[in-house]
Each structure stands twice: as structure tokens, then as C-alpha cells.
């Protein structure tokens, strides 16, 4: 098969809704960085990160005959309003949005180029999206380990589509590293989760603790949770490369839950949760997890006005919520 026209593929991907499109040769990834990170235990209990390593490092194990990786990115920034929820989680779950766009691209691709096989991924398959986005020239991995693009800073979510065909033009690699000597992201992290440039220990990261950790948060980290009920944007908020973000498409518009306070999240009923969370990434923490996090945040904030809510949560049916509320009450005392 002759090489596919990259500009035509770019047009199809843009029409499908992606803001950035790039192409990389489907060559194996050097294993050192991933294996060292896993060996140090920086993935915490995210055991799936240590599974299917071979596929992560060689996409031909996901799609036999793989020749090209199309790296795709979408800007998700919408507002600069303060909220205890990370920006990416304030609207519709980005996995759903990006999967919709991948399906649209797949339909267009198969119509335009019959016989080309593909494998699409959105942050849930054994694909190292940031590596491929860098190889495809969309940007580079910054000191905060986020993927930084010239157009949108780090306010992007990524997807990939692997093809068993070559294209007529490939990127030469990452865009120039614009971090320079700046270390604001590293020094501003509330918990000091950065082991070094571009290396995060998930065990100390508030995003891990508020989303992935199903148990209780380590007490030393609870004091850093004052404004964080789901995720953390601090290392992105302080980044000078994010100074002039562009508003994303309507699919990323924040929902009502984005305007809810920490106290309201702590006090929310199951009916309110069922109204706010479905269709968003918040379901990953769940009803009890969000209230547990909100209790930690209220304790870190040391707000006397939260005592009534915390006293009620101290008798909650969920052990994690009870433990968080009792700790928060001890902080008020």
C-alpha cells in the first residue's frame, strides 16, 4: 500500500474534533524510564501500570504490522474560576468525549482508506500517550510531567490511533523544551510529589490520593488538601506557559458541580451526588470518596463553620468518611 497523505489524515482528525494532530513512526519505546519508575514504586498501588509493559513499549503488540501512531490532543480549558475540582473533571468525562471523536475519525478513515487497520486508545489502554504525542511533534513533557503544547500549554487531554500503514510525512520529534530554568511547578507542589524533573511519585500526589486511593490518606498529606476534593491543578496553575489559555469546545463546558463549594460537597446527599456526578470523571472517586476528600479539605482549611457537617459525617455509614471527619474535627479543636 502506498503511503497515506498526512494532510488528508490531519483534515479528517480535525473534522472529528481534535485540536492537534501529529504523526510518529511506530518504533519501540526505550524501556528505561518506565521500568525505573515502576521499580521505585512511584505508581503506588496502580498495579495496572505495571501490567502489559511489553505492549506499552511496542505498539505492534497491540496492532500487528503497526507502522504509524497518530497522536491527537484536545484542549479542555474553559474557565479560571476557583473550584475544589481539577479543571479536566468539571465537565463531561473526557474519556467519553475523546472516544466519540476517535469513533468519528475511525469511520472517516475507513471510508477514505479502505483496508487500513487501526487501534484507538484514550488513556485506558497500554499506550504511552505522552511519549507518542512528543514523538509526533505536538509538544513535550514538561518538568511537572504534564504534556505541554505551544498552543494550549498543558490544558490538553490525549488520544492515539495506531495504523498498519505508513504516512507521507512524520514529525522529527518533540517541540523545543520551553521550561528553561523555571521550577515553579516543582516548588509549588503542595506535597512535594516531584522526585525530580518530570518524575512524580504518585503516593505523594494529591491527584492520586483524591481519586485513586480507596483507603485513608496519609495524615501528613491531609494538611495539603485545603482546596482539593478531586484532583489538583497547582503545578499547571503556576506554569507561565499556561498564562494565555484558549477556551475549549462546548463538550468541555463545566457542569453545575463545578460551582459547588467544599462544604457543600461534604454535606451532599446521595440524591445530589446522583445529580452532579454521572457522566463526569467524579464517579471515579464515588459518593463516599468525594465526601471523605471534602472532610479532609475542611480539616485542612480549619473552618469552624464546618463543625456541624463534620460532626454528622463523624457518624457516617462509611468508615473512610468517619475517619476523615474525626480528623478534621481534631484540626478545628
Secondary structure, 3 states (H helix, E strand, C coil): CCCECHHHHHHHHHHCCCCEEEEEECCCCCCHHHHHHHHCCCCCCCHHHHCCHHHHHCHHHCCCCCCEEEEEEEECCCCCCCCCECHHHCCCCHHHHHHHHHHHHHHHHHHHCCCCCEEEECCCCCCCHHHHHHHCCCCEECCCCCEEECCCECCEEEEEEEECCCECCCCCCCCCCCCCCCCHHHHHCCCCCEEECCEECHHHCHHHHHHHCCCCCCHHHHCCCCCCCECCCHHHHCCHHHCCCCCCCHHHCCCHHHHCCHHHHHHCCHHHHHHHCCCCHHHHCHHHHHHHHHHHHHHHHCCHHHHHHHHHHCCCCCHHHHHHHHHHHHHHC
